[in-house]
Amino acid sequence: MFDRVNVTLGQGLLVAVLGILVVFTVLVVLMGIIKLQSIAVEALENRGKKDAAVVKPDSSAPSAPPLAATPAKLAKGSCGGVMLHDVPDATAAMVMAIVADELNTPLNELRFISIQEVK
């Protein structure tokens, strides 16, 4: 049923080495494809963040008053102070947390200028 094939030790080693080289070559090609995909996804995410950062202010909305001089030393990761207009601290913190969650952005990357209740 099976024919016997005479293979020398050298031929067997050659076949094994070629098989290993083919496997590793395919693995390197797959690694390159995955790396290119991750670079492309990063570029798309960064482009999306840049587009989201360029938000034009609504002309009908009242403009916020200019900020008072910010203190010389800010906490690490802080983006400056925020002016609260008749809003309790707990409510302002909750609003900032909700905005950060909706934007899927860390809170320390957002800058809130003022928070005012719209009546």
N, C-alpha and C positions, 0 to 999 in steps of 0.2 A: 504494500500500500504506500509506504513512504520510501522514497529513494534516499539512499545514504549519500550525503554530499561531503566530500573531503575538503575541509577548510583548515588551513594552517593556522598556527598561533598568530602569526603576523597579520594575516587577513582578518582574523577575528578581532584583533586589537584595532585594526584600521576601521572596521565597521563600527565598533563601539565608540571610537573617538569621533568619527563622522556623525554618529547619532547624537552624541553629547553636544557637539558643535552646533548641530541643527537646532536642538532644544534651546541652548543658550542664545543663539541668534534670534530665535522667535521671541524669547523672553525679553531680550534687549529691545526688539522692535515694539513689543507691547508696552514696555516701560516708556519708550519715547512717545507713543501714542497717548498714553495716560498723562504724561507730563504736558504735552501740547494741549490736551483738553483742559487740564487744570489752569494753564496760562490763559486760555480763551475764556474760561468761566470767570477768572479773576478780573480780566479786562472788562467783561460785560458788567460785573458787579460794580467795579469802580466807575464805569461810565454811568451806570444807573444812579450811583451816589452823587456824582457831579451834576447830573440832570436834576435830581431832587434838591440839591443845594441851591440851585439857581431858581429861586422862587420870587416872582415879581410881586411886590406889595400891592394890595388892592387899593385903588385910589379912593374908593368910597369909605374905607375904614379910617377912623381917626388915627392920626400919627401919634406915636408914643412920645412923651416928653423926653428931652435929652437926659442921659444918665448923669447922675452926680459923679464927682471924681471917685474912681474906684480906689480902694485901699491899695497901698504899695505892695503888700504881701497877700497873695491869694493862696488858698489851699491847693495842694497838688491835684491837678485834673480839673480845677475850677475854671469856668469861662467868664467869671465876673459876677457882679451882683444883679439882683432883680428887684424892681420896685413893685410893691404890693399896694393896690388901691382898694381899700375897704374889703380886703380878702384875708381871712385868717391864715396863719402859717400852715396849719394842717391841710386846709383846702388847696392852698397853692402847691404844697408838696404832692398832693394827690393828683392835681392837674398835670404837673410836670411828669410824674410817673406814668400817667395814662398816655400822654403825648409820646414819651420815649418808647413805650410799649407798642403803640400803634405804628410808629415809624421804624420799629425794630432797630433802634439806635441806642447805644449806651447813653445814659443820662449825662455823663461828663463830656460828651461830644456835642451836646445841645447848648444853645445860649438863649436864655429867657431874658428879655429886656424888662418887660412889665407884665403884671397880671391884674386884670380888672374885670369885675363882674359886669356883664352886659344886662341891663334891666329893660 
